[in-house]
Amino acid sequence: MSSTIDSATTAQKGARELPWGLWAQQTFSILSQELRKNFLSRRALLLYLLAALPIFLLFVLAILPPDDDEFQNINGLSLVFSLIYNTLILRAVVFFGCAWVFMNLFRGEVVDRSLHYYFLSPIRREVLVVGKYLSGLVTAIVLFGLTTLASLFMLYFPRFSSESTRYFFEGAGGKQALIYLGITTLACIGYGAIFLIVGLFFRNPIIPALLIYGWEWINFLLPPLLKKASVIHYLHSLMPVPMNEGPFAVMAQPTPAWISVPSLLIFTLIVLVLAGYHTRRMEISYVGD
Amino acid sequence: MAVYEHGYKPYTGSLTPEWSRFLILPRHAFRDVFRSKFFIAFFALCFLYPLVAAILIYLHHNVNAIALMKLDLRELVPINASFFHAFVTSQCSLGFFLTVLIGPPLISRDLANNALPLYLSRPFTRKEYVVGKMSVILILVSLITWIPGLLLFLLQAYLEGAGWLGQNLRLAGAIFLASLVWIVVLAVMSLAVSAWLKWRVVASGALLAIFFIPSAFGEIVNALFRTRLGHLISLGAIMNSLWRGLFGLFQRQTGQIEGMRNGRIIEITMLEPPLWASWLALALICGLCVLLLMRKVRAYEVVK
């Protein structure tokens, strides 16, 4: 009887004394190593090119401004940015960028035949998953967040410099910029989680990535219930300037922010737990990669 | 036998004719490709549309079936240039996905494992190597594009009578040429990507990105500048124009939109880029890919 009580007390004590400090330290160390890889490796070049694409477009737009009235007054520019953000930044740059960053977290290590170094070191696999995911997240948020802000400023400032200063620092522009930044961050969190799991579970992650791209692309055609099974729906719900999705779009009530944001975060948490569980039992096979 | 007694003896067996040596590569590649169940399933799926199209053509000429369905199928789905254009478009799209599956590892595997000297030290030229690798894509994508397309054309000609064949011979040429151009573009592009990005997954991703990202960029350019010139950087749009041109369906004016300039509503006519510009853009893309390919496919590489 007393031994049962003893073991229960030990278990409670053990649960209280989980080495969170050590795990945090290890996570931080993986994070810094991975960040170096994500930002400075040759693979990052394509990422930089991708992130620079909208900025290049807006640079051209600044040099060769169209004559349309939308570009002649500062209020019309929010519609123009909404179009650029939805079509180019969110659907192409952030989507493909996250696919690149997060699939490479594990699949890249398998291709480089270097994952076993991590697996041989005395760290919990779950810590590895969290460290890698956080590194991908920081990379994606920094790059695509900068792209979002730079694009926004490139659209406004070359045309209306003084009005834009007032608009962003005193008016509604600052809030709008922060919302766009927030949507980009959420997109990185959501797509990051999806592509992390895709990179872990599939040997050739291109096919599922393609299916996800197709699903996200046809989101405007889906019935309201199915719309909710996509990341883009929650992101669209948060848009400060909603975009017209065309005559064939099936209209659906946007999900309120207090549901959208926690939904994406909970989904990410579930994915991370699943990824941790999968990695725990993962055996490396470099054959065929 | 002692080693020093081994003398040089030339190979006395039968030689593969020089012209067909490149076919050795697809023979081995097909063995690899058809090992994947997913690929076999996808390849089989690619024949669904030709089957449906063949049934439609048959129903057109089956009086009993038309009477049974109480539908005027001739009015509903006429067998004309649009029918074959739709066929080529859908099959070529499937051909793209097929290439994404088979194209990336073709050269990357050889480069990653330094196997290129093993090929090129044999009586096998660089050109034959590239043509051999390209023929993997050429043969497989041909099987789902122009070959069933021409079979459908012949079926329609057989059922409709000899006059139809003579009147619509242009369509046969269009089916063949439209498919061939796309297949060559796919082959050259996927080999170039495969040669430069040695990892299969990365190469597949890059191939997808090359197709989708410029398309999104082009659409944004079109929307912002109220033009259709953005189609010149979108491979899908370029091919669509060329296919329409080959089938005689191309129209430069694709609509009118309203815009506001200086407070006044104006009508803006949307003009597609001329066909020569689309051909030129495609030639430039292919030229660049060939250049990249030739730079990378070498018997040896100087590593600094």
Interface residues (C-beta under 8 A of the other chain):
Chain A: R43 L46 L50 L53 L57 L61 L64 P66 D67 D68 D69 E70 V80 L83 I84 T87 L88 R91 A92 V93 F96 A99 W100 M103 N104 R107 G108 V111 N204 P205 I206 I207 A209 L210 Y213 D289
Chain B: F38 F97 V100 L101 W199 R200 V201 V202 S204 G205 A206 L208 A209 F212 I213 A216 F217 E219 I220 V221 A223 L224 F225 R226 G259 M260 R261 N262 G263
